[in-house]
Amino acid sequence: MSTTHGPVSPTLKVPEGAEIATVAAGCFWGTEHIYRKYFDNGKGLIDAKVGYTGGQTTDPTYKAVCSHGTGHAEALQFSYDPKVVSFDTLIDFFYRMHDPTTLNAQGPDVGTQYRSAIFYHSPEQKKTAEEVQERLQKNFYKNKIVTEIVPIDTFWDAETYHQLYLDNNPSGYACPTHFLREKPEL
């Protein structure tokens, strides 16, 4: 891990003109996998890293995050081309690829590290995230959305073996709540 950290992963590829988004939607393996499935290969996703954010511990490890003492969420940070895909589209997808109505849990994964959160990088991202959440609360979900919308502080890359985990381990654990919801639950 790098010793210099900020709101952006030190290993994330961010070419000129690219923008960055950071989301938490339960286990980061499945979150990364489903974003790559839908937005890779010319559909806007440039690069993605799984890691930890939203907590108070410096240089967290997977073991520490899973012990529930760091305050960090398992998160996905990615760069994308806004000329190909909008932040609105990426956040609408976020709300529909997991269950944003369960507090600190996704399926059998329970704990604050599995919370639903959008870590915004700008006031514009915050506004868009709030608008998308309001739209989906009204038109898609019957239960209250509990997703946190908070500013990004520091992002820590997860250990190397977590990156592209489900690509490298096709029969590895995939959270059962990670699938694209096509129809409203209303």
trRosetta pair geometry for C-beta under 8 A, 3 or more apart (Angstrom, degrees):
i j d omega theta_ij theta_ji phi_ij phi_ji
1 59 6.2 139 105 -141 152 96
1 156 6.9 7 -151 -166 134 93
1 157 6.2 -176 -121 61 88 100
2 5 6.5 144 91 -66 100 74
2 10 4.2 -17 17 53 163 159
2 11 7.4 -178 -24 -39 124 89
2 157 7.5 78 13 16 94 120
4 10 6.2 109 83 -90 87 140
5 10 6.8 -90 -101 -32 55 112
5 59 7.9 -167 -24 -74 149 70
5 154 5.1 57 135 -162 115 110
5 155 7.1 -159 -169 65 101 49
5 156 6.1 -11 -133 -89 145 73
6 10 8.0 103 27 -66 83 83
6 154 6.4 -101 -158 -119 15 72
6 155 7.6 -2 94 30 42 82
7 22 7.9 -123 176 -17 85 149
7 121 6.5 138 146 -119 136 89
7 152 4.3 96 -152 120 109 115
7 153 6.5 -149 -94 134 86 10
7 154 6.5 -88 -81 -96 45 30
7 155 6.0 61 -174 -6 34 99
8 12 6.0 -109 175 47 90 131
8 14 6.9 -24 -172 -33 141 152
8 20 5.9 -70 -112 -133 107 171
8 77 7.2 164 -142 170 54 144
8 155 6.4 9 -126 39 8 129
9 12 3.9 100 69 -24 107 106
9 49 4.4 92 -106 58 176 154
9 51 6.2 168 -94 -13 114 152
9 77 5.3 160 -20 81 114 140
9 155 5.3 -72 -61 112 68 124
9 157 5.3 88 -143 -69 109 93
10 157 7.2 -85 41 -22 81 121
11 49 6.1 119 79 -92 99 145
11 157 5.8 35 25 -78 122 150
12 20 7.1 74 132 -119 152 118
12 47 5.5 153 -162 105 69 124
12 48 7.7 4 -126 -126 98 13
12 49 5.2 -104 -79 -4 91 125
12 77 6.1 -76 -80 114 146 111
12 78 7.6 -172 -144 -128 123 26
12 79 5.7 137 165 -27 110 110
13 46 6.1 -126 96 139 101 106
13 47 3.9 125 45 -30 94 155
13 79 6.2 -121 89 37 61 145
14 18 5.0 -152 -162 80 64 129
14 20 6.3 -27 -112 -66 127 108
14 46 7.4 110 -109 95 40 143
14 47 7.4 -101 -59 44 53 124
14 79 4.6 -164 -102 -103 71 146
15 18 5.0 95 59 -17 66 121
15 46 6.6 -140 17 -158 101 151
15 79 7.5 126 20 148 66 145
17 81 7.0 24 120 -134 102 78
17 82 7.6 -132 163 34 78 93
17 83 7.4 -7 162 -14 123 115
18 46 5.5 -43 -125 2 138 160
18 79 4.5 29 160 178 135 111
18 80 6.5 145 -160 67 89 26
18 81 6.0 -58 -108 -85 76 55
18 82 7.7 145 -146 -8 34 82
19 79 7.0 157 80 -153 32 66
19 80 6.0 -30 65 63 81 79
19 82 5.1 53 2 -44 125 113
19 87 6.9 -66 111 -68 149 107
19 121 7.7 168 -178 70 88 142
20 77 6.6 4 -174 -177 103 95
20 78 7.2 169 -148 89 61 36
20 79 5.4 -35 -94 -97 72 69
20 80 7.8 145 -98 17 25 75
20 121 5.5 96 82 -53 96 166
21 77 7.3 180 91 -149 43 54
21 78 5.9 -12 59 60 85 82
21 80 6.6 1 7 8 110 120
21 87 6.4 160 -81 -130 127 91
21 90 5.8 165 11 125 173 147
21 91 7.6 -141 -151 -65 142 84
21 118 8.0 -43 -172 -154 95 92
21 121 7.1 -119 -100 -1 39 120
21 125 7.1 176 -112 -138 83 134
22 53 6.3 2 170 41 140 162
22 75 5.7 24 -178 167 94 130
22 76 7.1 176 -148 89 53 47
22 77 4.4 -13 -102 -102 90 83
22 78 7.9 160 -85 17 47 59
22 118 7.5 124 88 -167 63 50
22 119 4.0 -36 94 65 116 109
22 120 7.9 -146 50 -66 91 15
22 121 7.0 110 8 -48 101 100
22 152 5.3 91 42 -95 145 128
22 155 6.3 -129 -115 -90 145 133
23 31 6.9 -158 98 -172 102 134
23 75 6.5 166 88 -156 31 85
23 76 5.6 -12 63 59 81 93
23 91 7.8 174 -86 -112 131 68
23 94 5.0 -127 -139 -129 157 134
23 117 7.0 169 -159 90 50 57
23 118 5.5 -19 -110 -108 79 64
23 119 7.2 -158 -80 19 29 78
24 28 7.7 -52 -131 -82 68 90
24 31 7.6 -72 -148 -89 31 169
24 53 7.4 -144 -56 62 119 95
24 54 7.0 -46 -28 -9 152 147
24 73 3.9 -1 -130 142 159 136
24 74 6.3 125 -142 78 97 50
24 75 4.3 -57 -79 -97 88 81
24 76 7.5 160 -88 15 41 69
24 114 7.9 173 163 -167 104 23
24 115 6.0 36 117 83 129 71
24 116 6.5 177 97 -141 81 22
24 117 4.2 20 45 48 113 93
24 118 7.9 -143 26 -64 72 28
24 119 7.2 66 -13 -21 99 103
25 30 7.9 -105 100 92 101 96
25 31 4.7 136 57 -101 104 119
25 76 7.5 -26 22 12 97 114
25 94 6.3 -151 -66 -163 135 82
25 97 6.5 35 165 91 161 97
25 98 3.9 171 -178 -4 110 156
25 100 7.8 -53 -126 -79 91 81
25 106 6.9 81 155 -82 58 150
25 116 5.9 36 -114 -119 57 75
25 178 7.3 107 124 -101 115 94
26 30 6.7 -15 96 60 111 120
26 31 6.7 160 64 -49 74 107
26 74 7.3 -21 134 72 27 118
26 98 5.5 -176 3 -143 116 138
26 105 7.8 20 -105 158 98 30
26 106 2.8 -33 -98 19 133 157
26 107 7.1 62 -146 21 149 91
26 109 5.5 110 -160 73 97 139
26 114 4.7 20 -128 -162 56 93
26 116 7.5 -1 -35 -75 72 73
26 175 5.1 106 135 -141 139 175
26 177 6.3 134 -35 68 166 120
26 178 6.8 -136 70 -60 134 101
27 30 5.2 67 84 15 100 102
27 31 7.0 -179 94 -10 51 92
27 74 6.1 -10 -138 99 30 155
27 106 6.7 -128 -1 73 76 131
27 109 5.5 -162 -44 -72 98 168
27 114 6.7 -9 -46 -116 56 100
27 173 7.3 -92 -178 116 167 108
27 174 8.0 -172 84 -149 138 34
27 175 4.6 166 30 -42 118 122
27 178 7.6 -83 59 -38 96 134
28 31 5.2 -57 -141 40 43 116
28 32 5.9 44 162 -20 75 103
28 50 3.9 122 148 -150 133 120
28 51 7.5 161 -142 16 166 25
28 74 4.0 -131 -29 162 103 104
28 75 6.3 -5 -98 50 121 13
28 76 5.6 160 -148 -58 92 80
28 158 6.7 168 79 -27 154 153
28 162 6.8 39 87 172 120 120
29 32 6.3 -61 -156 36 23 106
29 33 6.3 20 152 -18 62 113
29 50 7.2 6 -73 -96 42 165
29 162 6.9 -112 -78 -161 85 79
29 165 4.2 -66 -125 70 105 134
29 166 5.3 116 169 -36 99 99
29 172 6.7 -101 176 117 152 129
29 173 7.0 90 69 83 152 80
29 174 7.0 -119 110 -104 111 59
29 175 7.8 140 67 -12 92 93
30 33 5.4 -55 -142 38 34 114
30 34 6.1 26 164 -15 70 107
30 166 6.8 78 -88 -40 49 147
30 174 5.0 112 -93 -154 109 73
30 175 4.5 -111 6 27 158 95
30 178 3.7 -163 157 -17 130 171
31 34 6.4 -60 -145 38 24 101
31 35 6.5 21 158 -14 61 110
31 50 7.5 126 70 -108 105 106
31 74 7.7 157 15 124 135 99
31 75 7.9 -73 92 -162 159 29
31 76 4.5 -147 122 -26 119 132
31 97 7.5 111 -126 117 65 128
31 98 7.3 -18 -94 -51 92 132
31 178 6.8 -122 -67 -118 48 129
32 35 6.1 -63 -149 39 28 108
32 36 6.2 24 158 -16 66 110
32 48 5.6 153 -140 134 93 134
32 50 5.2 -71 -50 -60 135 109
32 76 5.2 177 -74 -112 72 122
32 163 7.9 -152 -165 -148 168 46
32 164 7.2 -120 135 -86 138 36
32 165 7.3 101 61 26 134 89
32 166 7.4 164 80 22 97 106
33 36 6.0 -61 -150 39 26 108
33 37 6.3 31 153 -26 64 108
33 165 7.7 -77 -53 66 108 79
33 166 4.1 -7 -83 54 138 140
33 167 7.0 -180 -110 -40 90 77
33 174 7.1 -68 57 -121 158 110
33 178 7.5 73 67 147 107 146
34 37 5.3 -47 -143 31 35 118
34 38 6.5 14 164 -3 66 108
34 97 5.1 152 127 -165 148 134
34 178 5.4 -151 -33 174 140 106
34 179 7.6 -151 -112 -98 138 28
34 180 7.3 166 -168 -50 123 86
35 38 6.4 -70 -147 47 27 95
35 39 5.6 -31 177 31 68 118
35 45 6.4 129 151 -97 94 145
35 48 6.3 140 96 -102 130 157
35 76 6.3 156 4 152 150 157
35 78 6.4 -149 146 -37 149 160
35 93 7.6 110 -109 126 75 133
35 97 7.7 114 -63 130 69 178
36 39 6.9 -81 -118 58 18 76
36 40 4.5 26 -168 -37 67 125
36 45 6.5 -141 -110 106 51 165
36 48 6.5 -119 -67 26 96 148
36 167 7.5 -42 93 -56 160 123
37 40 7.1 21 -55 16 9 108
38 43 6.9 -122 143 114 51 153
38 93 6.6 -178 105 -152 154 142
38 180 7.3 109 -74 -67 142 136
39 43 4.6 -139 -150 101 42 109
39 44 5.1 -60 -165 64 102 95
39 45 3.8 101 120 -27 104 111
39 80 7.1 -37 166 -118 137 119
39 85 6.2 -38 -137 -25 113 171
39 90 7.3 34 -88 -107 155 93
39 93 7.8 126 -47 112 120 175
40 43 6.4 29 59 38 21 104
40 45 5.1 -49 -80 64 51 126
42 84 7.4 -148 170 -147 54 146
43 84 6.6 156 172 154 26 123
43 85 6.4 50 153 -51 67 129
44 80 4.8 21 156 -164 91 104
44 81 5.3 -135 -143 51 59 82
44 84 3.9 -168 -89 101 78 112
44 85 3.0 -11 -99 6 166 119
44 90 7.6 -137 122 -70 142 109
45 48 6.4 -17 -172 -41 118 111
45 78 5.9 -40 -143 176 95 135
45 79 7.8 105 -165 81 54 52
45 80 5.5 -42 -103 -104 41 89
45 85 7.6 -1 -41 32 59 146
46 78 7.4 145 51 173 71 84
46 79 4.3 -48 63 99 119 97
46 80 5.8 -172 0 -97 90 27
46 81 6.1 110 -53 -35 107 83
47 78 6.5 -178 92 -150 47 68
47 79 5.0 25 46 37 87 105
48 76 6.0 -9 -168 -172 111 100
48 77 7.0 159 -153 85 60 44
48 78 3.9 -18 -101 -100 84 100
48 79 7.7 -145 -69 23 50 61
49 76 7.5 156 81 -155 40 54
49 77 5.3 -13 62 62 89 93
49 78 7.4 171 20 -80 58 54
49 155 7.9 104 91 151 121 126
49 157 5.5 -62 173 -117 131 92
49 158 7.6 171 166 24 83 81
49 163 6.5 -35 -136 -112 65 107
50 74 7.0 -1 -175 -177 105 87
50 75 7.1 160 -156 86 59 43
50 76 5.6 -33 -101 -99 69 67
50 77 7.9 160 -100 20 20 71
50 157 7.7 79 82 -157 47 61
50 158 4.7 -24 108 19 88 131
50 162 5.2 -110 83 134 129 111
50 163 6.1 -170 30 -95 95 55
50 165 7.5 -24 17 -10 155 110
51 75 5.9 -30 74 67 65 89
51 77 6.3 -17 33 6 113 112
51 155 5.4 86 93 175 140 86
51 156 5.1 -177 179 89 115 48
51 157 4.6 -83 -93 -117 123 23
51 158 4.7 -153 -101 -24 47 72
52 55 6.7 -32 163 22 106 120
52 60 4.7 -81 99 68 164 128
52 65 5.5 -134 -111 -85 133 140
52 70 7.2 -14 -178 125 139 145
52 72 3.9 21 -177 170 106 144
52 73 7.0 156 -149 69 60 39
52 74 6.7 -38 -96 -101 69 41
52 75 6.5 125 -119 21 18 97
52 113 8.0 -40 -126 -140 97 103
52 155 7.5 151 74 -159 42 52
52 156 4.6 -17 58 62 93 104
52 158 6.5 110 -25 -75 84 79
53 72 6.2 108 44 -148 12 91
53 73 6.2 -31 68 53 65 87
53 75 4.9 -28 29 17 103 154
53 77 7.6 91 -23 -55 140 116
53 119 5.7 -15 118 -69 141 168
53 152 6.4 -27 -177 -143 146 82
53 153 6.8 159 -165 50 95 78
53 154 6.5 -172 -125 88 84 49
53 155 4.8 -28 -76 -103 121 66
53 156 6.9 169 -68 18 64 72
54 71 6.6 -133 120 139 72 82
54 72 5.7 122 64 -137 77 46
54 73 4.6 25 43 7 140 100
54 75 7.2 130 -5 -47 112 134
54 115 7.9 -123 123 62 161 125
54 117 6.3 56 -86 107 154 168
54 119 6.5 -124 -64 -84 99 124
54 148 7.9 102 -137 91 138 145
54 150 6.8 92 -119 80 101 139
54 153 7.4 134 -86 26 32 107
55 60 6.6 52 71 -51 140 148
55 65 7.6 -155 -15 -115 161 88
55 70 4.4 41 166 140 159 81
55 71 3.2 143 -134 86 85 80
55 72 3.3 -74 -3 -54 132 63
55 73 7.3 170 -36 -7 95 56
56 70 7.0 -167 52 -179 63 54
56 71 4.9 51 6 39 83 143
57 60 4.7 88 97 -78 118 99
57 64 6.4 -147 139 143 165 136
57 69 7.4 75 -55 113 138 78
57 70 3.8 -69 12 -139 134 91
57 71 6.8 153 -5 35 88 89
57 72 6.5 -78 43 -26 102 113
59 156 6.4 164 -117 -133 33 140
60 64 5.0 -137 -158 83 82 124
60 65 5.3 81 158 -57 130 94
60 70 4.8 63 -116 -146 133 156
60 72 5.2 -128 16 -1 171 155
60 156 5.7 134 38 75 85 157
61 64 4.6 94 53 7 79 102
61 65 7.0 -147 91 -5 40 86
61 159 7.1 37 -149 -46 77 114
62 65 5.8 -56 -145 38 31 110
62 66 6.2 26 158 -15 66 110
62 158 6.3 61 -70 -154 99 100
62 159 5.9 -69 -19 7 116 117
62 162 6.7 165 -78 -57 134 136
63 66 6.0 -60 -146 41 27 108
63 67 6.5 30 153 -27 62 107
64 67 5.6 -55 -151 28 32 114
64 69 6.6 -81 -175 63 77 98
64 70 5.2 82 136 -51 99 125
65 70 5.1 -56 -99 36 57 140
65 72 5.0 -67 -117 73 106 113
65 74 6.7 115 149 -65 145 80
65 113 5.0 107 165 -115 96 142
66 111 7.6 88 -147 87 49 167
66 113 6.7 -81 -89 32 43 164
67 70 7.6 88 62 -16 86 90
68 111 5.4 -114 -92 -152 104 121
68 112 6.7 103 -140 29 83 97
68 113 7.1 -117 -97 -17 59 106
70 113 7.7 53 59 -84 104 109
71 112 6.9 -37 -138 114 42 141
72 75 8.0 -101 174 -8 89 106
72 113 6.3 27 95 -114 67 90
72 156 7.5 -45 -132 38 150 119
73 112 7.0 -95 -85 144 77 72
73 113 5.6 156 -128 -151 40 45
73 114 7.4 -178 -146 -38 83 8
73 115 5.3 -85 -109 50 121 93
73 117 5.6 180 -9 30 175 134
74 113 5.2 62 -18 164 86 93
74 114 6.6 7 29 -89 110 52
74 158 7.6 30 -139 -75 84 135
75 117 7.5 -55 -100 73 109 108
75 119 6.8 6 -144 2 150 132
75 155 7.1 -103 85 -132 134 99
77 155 5.3 40 -49 -159 153 155
80 84 7.4 -125 172 64 88 104
80 85 5.8 -68 174 67 128 109
80 90 6.5 -160 0 -73 173 148
81 84 4.3 53 89 14 109 110
81 85 6.9 86 72 26 69 78
82 85 7.2 -85 -124 74 33 48
82 86 6.5 53 -154 -112 77 47
82 87 7.0 -15 -115 -32 104 83
85 89 5.3 -112 -172 76 87 135
85 90 6.1 93 140 -52 116 96
86 89 4.6 103 59 3 82 99
86 90 7.0 -148 98 -2 47 86
87 90 5.6 -57 -147 40 35 112
87 91 6.1 29 156 -15 69 109
87 124 7.8 108 50 126 160 98
87 125 6.0 -112 -174 -114 152 80
87 128 5.3 72 108 111 117 164
88 91 6.1 -62 -145 41 25 104
88 92 6.2 29 155 -21 64 107
88 128 5.5 -114 -80 -165 74 118
88 131 7.8 -39 -118 87 102 117
88 132 6.1 171 -148 -73 70 119
89 92 5.7 -51 -143 35 29 113
89 93 6.4 33 154 -19 62 106
90 93 5.6 -54 -153 36 29 116
90 94 6.5 40 146 -27 62 102
91 94 5.0 -39 -147 26 40 121
91 95 6.7 39 155 -17 65 98
91 118 6.6 27 -129 -113 109 144
91 128 6.3 144 19 131 155 102
91 129 5.5 -138 -145 -105 151 67
91 132 4.6 141 113 46 117 169
92 95 6.1 -55 -155 35 31 108
92 96 6.6 10 153 -3 64 114
92 132 5.4 -128 -72 -150 68 124
92 136 7.1 161 -134 -61 71 123
93 96 6.0 -75 -148 48 30 100
93 97 5.8 25 160 -26 72 115
93 180 7.4 -41 -150 -118 79 104
94 97 6.2 -59 -135 31 23 106
94 98 7.4 -26 178 23 56 101
94 118 6.9 90 129 -86 160 105
95 98 7.9 -93 -156 52 19 74
95 100 5.3 -40 -142 -14 72 147
95 132 6.4 -171 -15 142 139 109
95 133 6.8 175 -92 -99 139 61
95 136 4.9 156 137 33 154 177
95 140 7.5 97 130 86 122 152
95 141 8.0 -106 170 -32 111 127
95 145 7.2 -21 -142 -128 113 136
95 147 7.2 -81 -105 -33 88 155
96 136 7.5 -140 -58 -131 86 139
96 140 7.4 -82 -89 -178 97 152
96 180 5.7 36 128 -155 104 66
96 181 4.5 -131 -165 50 84 89
96 182 7.8 87 -179 -68 131 29
97 178 6.1 14 162 -152 86 66
97 179 7.0 -168 -152 86 59 13
97 180 5.6 -23 -98 -89 73 62
97 181 7.6 -147 -73 5 24 80
98 106 5.7 -45 -164 -124 114 128
98 116 6.5 -178 103 -105 127 108
98 175 7.7 16 -121 107 101 136
98 177 5.3 60 -150 128 67 106
98 178 5.9 -12 -89 -95 82 63
99 102 5.0 41 114 4 116 109
99 106 6.2 155 42 -127 95 75
99 107 7.9 132 16 -41 127 64
99 116 7.7 -115 95 -65 50 137
99 177 4.7 -75 -5 -162 103 133
100 116 4.6 151 -129 -177 70 162
100 133 7.9 -132 147 -126 154 93
100 136 8.0 61 53 111 143 139
100 141 7.1 -90 67 -75 99 161
100 145 4.7 8 121 -143 113 91
100 146 6.6 -178 160 44 67 61
100 147 4.5 -25 -160 -47 115 109
101 141 5.7 176 -58 -170 125 135
101 143 3.9 85 -168 98 146 116
101 144 6.2 126 -138 75 91 42
101 145 5.8 -70 -84 -97 70 42
101 146 6.2 98 -146 2 31 93
102 105 4.8 -78 145 74 120 90
102 106 6.6 149 74 -87 131 44
102 116 7.5 113 64 -19 66 122
102 146 7.1 -113 78 38 15 130
102 177 7.9 -93 24 -119 139 163
103 115 7.3 -9 -170 -123 51 89
103 146 4.8 -76 -82 141 79 166
104 110 6.7 54 128 -165 86 63
104 111 6.1 -104 173 125 101 12
104 112 5.0 -41 -129 -89 115 49
104 114 6.3 87 -178 70 49 84
104 115 5.0 -23 -97 -83 57 86
105 109 6.4 161 -154 91 61 59
105 110 4.5 -6 -106 -108 105 69
105 111 7.5 94 -85 13 68 38
105 114 5.7 42 -116 99 25 128
106 109 5.0 -1 62 60 79 110
106 114 5.1 -135 11 174 92 116
106 116 7.7 117 -67 -61 104 89
106 175 5.2 19 124 -175 117 144
106 177 4.6 -132 -175 49 89 140
106 178 7.5 48 167 -47 134 82
107 175 5.0 172 25 -169 136 86
107 176 4.5 127 -113 49 144 89
107 177 4.5 -154 -40 -18 96 101
108 175 7.9 -156 40 -135 75 77
108 176 7.6 66 -1 19 91 111
109 114 4.5 161 129 -104 108 154
109 175 6.0 -51 -1 -112 129 116
110 114 6.6 -97 -118 41 11 142
111 114 5.5 90 62 9 70 100
112 115 5.4 -7 -163 -32 55 116
115 148 6.5 25 146 5 127 117
116 145 7.9 -105 108 -173 147 80
116 146 6.3 106 53 85 119 78
116 147 4.2 -77 125 -101 109 76
116 148 7.0 147 96 14 61 70
117 147 6.2 164 -92 -167 29 74
117 148 4.1 -13 -113 61 93 99
117 149 7.4 175 -159 -77 65 29
117 150 6.4 -27 -164 25 115 104
118 125 7.7 -156 155 155 116 103
118 129 4.6 -174 103 -139 159 144
118 147 6.3 42 -8 163 92 119
118 148 7.3 -164 32 94 58 57
118 149 5.0 -3 62 -114 104 72
118 150 7.6 147 80 28 56 57
119 150 6.0 -26 -111 79 64 78
119 151 6.9 33 -165 148 70 20
119 152 4.0 86 154 -82 108 80
119 153 7.9 -91 -158 6 123 61
119 155 7.8 147 107 -78 155 104
120 123 7.8 85 140 -92 135 16
120 125 3.9 168 -150 102 99 112
120 126 4.3 168 88 -66 176 72
120 129 6.0 -122 -75 -3 117 142
120 149 6.5 32 -24 -177 115 84
120 150 7.3 179 17 88 84 25
120 151 5.9 -55 65 -108 82 49
120 152 6.6 -143 73 -16 29 87
121 125 5.5 67 44 10 68 156
121 152 5.5 -3 -84 18 67 131
122 125 4.8 102 54 4 77 99
122 126 7.2 -135 98 -4 45 85
123 126 5.5 -51 -150 34 38 115
123 127 6.3 39 153 -20 68 104
124 127 5.7 -52 -148 36 32 112
124 128 6.3 30 154 -16 65 107
125 128 5.7 -56 -145 40 32 110
125 129 6.1 34 157 -21 67 107
126 129 5.8 -57 -148 36 27 111
126 130 6.4 25 156 -17 64 108
126 149 6.2 116 -143 158 75 116
126 151 7.6 -27 -76 -79 122 73
127 130 5.9 -58 -150 37 28 109
127 131 6.3 27 154 -18 64 109
128 131 5.6 -57 -146 38 31 111
128 132 6.2 29 157 -17 67 106
129 132 5.9 -55 -145 38 28 108
129 133 6.2 29 155 -19 63 108
129 149 4.8 156 118 -128 132 126
130 133 5.7 -55 -146 37 29 112
130 134 6.3 30 155 -19 64 107
130 149 6.0 -168 -69 88 77 176
131 134 5.8 -54 -147 36 29 111
131 135 6.3 30 154 -20 64 107
132 135 5.6 -55 -146 37 31 112
132 136 6.2 21 159 -10 67 109
133 136 6.1 -61 -144 43 27 102
133 137 6.1 31 156 -24 65 108
133 145 5.6 -162 -162 104 97 155
133 147 6.2 -138 -113 61 126 125
133 149 7.0 -110 -22 -48 151 132
134 137 5.7 -53 -143 33 28 113
134 138 6.4 21 158 -14 62 110
135 138 6.1 -65 -153 40 26 107
135 139 6.0 -24 168 22 65 117
135 140 7.8 46 124 -3 68 109
136 139 6.4 -75 -124 58 28 82
136 140 4.2 -36 -160 35 73 129
136 141 5.9 45 146 -1 87 101
136 145 6.8 79 95 -62 105 147
137 140 7.4 -18 -46 49 11 83
137 141 5.8 -43 -118 57 44 104
137 144 7.3 18 -138 -140 113 49
137 145 5.1 -101 -85 3 100 118
139 184 6.3 -98 149 -105 62 137
139 186 7.3 -79 -177 -27 30 142
140 181 7.7 108 -179 112 117 126
140 184 4.5 -127 -131 -119 49 87
140 185 6.6 52 158 21 59 80
140 186 6.9 -140 -167 -27 10 101
141 144 7.8 122 124 -109 121 5
141 145 5.8 107 68 -58 156 91
141 184 7.6 -120 -46 -156 31 78
141 185 5.5 22 -124 48 46 118
141 186 7.5 64 94 -58 6 78
142 185 5.1 -111 1 114 93 96
142 186 5.2 143 -68 -106 91 49
143 185 7.5 -30 10 108 84 142
152 155 6.6 -16 -170 -46 116 102
157 163 7.8 -7 -172 -65 105 115
158 162 3.9 -47 122 67 130 148
158 163 6.9 169 75 -51 97 72
159 162 5.4 96 65 -1 71 104
160 163 5.8 -49 -161 17 44 113
161 165 7.1 60 147 -102 62 91
162 165 5.3 -31 -159 -57 42 119
164 167 4.3 -48 180 45 93 121
164 168 5.4 88 116 -19 93 102
165 168 6.1 -71 -149 46 24 101
165 169 5.8 -29 170 32 67 111
165 172 6.0 -105 150 95 95 165
166 169 6.2 -69 -119 69 31 75
166 170 6.7 69 175 -110 66 37
166 172 5.5 -133 -106 59 63 116
166 174 6.2 64 -113 -85 135 101
167 170 7.4 7 -154 -73 20 74
169 172 3.4 62 117 -40 116 121
174 178 6.3 -108 174 57 89 125
175 178 4.7 89 74 -11 95 107
176 179 8.0 -25 175 -13 46 110
181 185 7.5 -28 -177 -43 141 99
